[in-house]
Amino acid sequence: MNETLFISIMAVVIMVCVGTVFGFVLATADKKFAMDENPLIGEVKEALPQGQCGACGYAGCAKYAEAVVNDPDVPPNLCVPGKAAVAEEVAMLTGKVAEAAEAKFAHVKCRGGIGIAKMAYEYKGVMDCAAAKQIQQGPKSCKFGCLGFGNCVRNCPFNAMTMGTNGLPQVNKVLCTGCGKCASVCPNHVIELLPVSAKVSVSCSSKEAGAVAKKSCSAACIGCGLCVRNCSHEGGVQVIDHLAVVNPEICHACEDPTCVTKCPTKAIAAYVKAAKAEVEEAKIG
């Protein structure tokens, strides 16, 4: 036999033997040191909606199930999409108390869609919000508004968002769980989570002074302060950096919010109130 061929065959044989030995050692060690998973973890995992959204603060449903079972300090109501029903089931399985947590909805803080917001240039790049923002902060004149390329829609694990004909994302308030995945991928941070009990919301993100904001978008908040002066609850709405900001913890008592009727550009609307009605209607149906 050729000496070179013999050496090659021996090398292969030695490598196979070494691999077999190491495989046996690793398998033995794994079996010896492996810990049996608490079957309760599996039960809790099955109770979760499996959206893998991370709203609970953990890397997926499995990790949260493991944490809530093994750590007495992890509460059973961290699953935002599951809401009260899942919180109660997890609490029952783990023997913990589930405190009430108010449902939330995703709200798009922009009405600058097609024909409303002016364009600075025609964008022909990748249809991705983050990519478009790299070129002069995006194609719209307003550099604070929705870029309109649907990153939020593609990232929603519950199919609760679609792109409207106006070039803005639309939220299905019945399907939305308030997990926040859409907000996490928005480069302009135009999506916020608001509690269902909130009366009004601001549909603008511009921090430009009034004249500049209005020039870029006819639906922009111009920071006029009429909402502040007409608010019957001190601190319910403020103007910060030329933009109206509503505090939902204070703004909760008006059945017909004056700030909505007084806003000259309709940047403030009773958005979440409508969302609550839709959800209740869906439950009845």
C-alpha positions, 0 to 999 in steps of 0.5 A: 500500500502506498505510504501516503495513502496509508497515512491518510487512512490512519488519520481519518480513522484516528479522527473518527475514533476521537470524534466518537469518544468525545461524542460519548463523553459529551452525551454522558455529561449532558445526561448526568448534569441535565436538569429535568424541566419543571412541567409547570413551565410547559403549562404556563408556556401553553397558556401564553399567546405565542406571539414572541413579541418580547413585551413582557421583557423576556426573549419570547414566551418560553423564557417568560414562562421559565422566569415566572415559574422559577422566580417568585418576584416575576409577576404573572401579568407581564404578558401584554397581548394576553391581557387579563385572561392570560394573566389570571391563568398564569396566576392560577398555575403559579399560585401568584396574584395577578394585579389588574393591568389596563389594555393599551393600543398602538396609536400612530402620531401622524396624519401626514399621509399622501396629499397632506404632508409635502414631499422634499424629494422623490425616494426610489430606494429600498422600501424600508423606513430605516433605509429611507431615513438615512437619506436626508432624514426621509423624503417628506418635508416633515422630518418627524412624521411617519415615513410610510414604508411599513416597517411597523406593519411587517413587524406586527406579530398579530396582523393588527396593522395594514398600510392605508391608501393614504400611505400611513399605517392603520391600526386594527383596534380589535386585533391590536394587543399593545405589545409594542413591536410596531413602536420598537421598529419605527425610526421616527418614534411616531407610534405610542401605546395609549391606555384604552381609557384615554379620552384623546390623543395627539396625531402629530410628532412634529417639534417644529415651530407652528409656521414651519410645521404647517408649511410641511404638513397641513395636519401638523400641530402648530403649538398654538396652545388653544388645547392647553387654555381650554383644558378643564384639568390642569396638566391634562395637556401641555405644549412641549417643544411646539407639540401638544402632549396629553397626559392620559392619567390626568385627561380622563373626565371630559365626555366631549373634550374641548381640546378636540373641538378647539384644535385648528388643525385637528391634530387632537382627536378622540381616537382611543375612545373610538377604539374602546367602542370598537373593541366592545362591539367586537366582544358583543359580536 
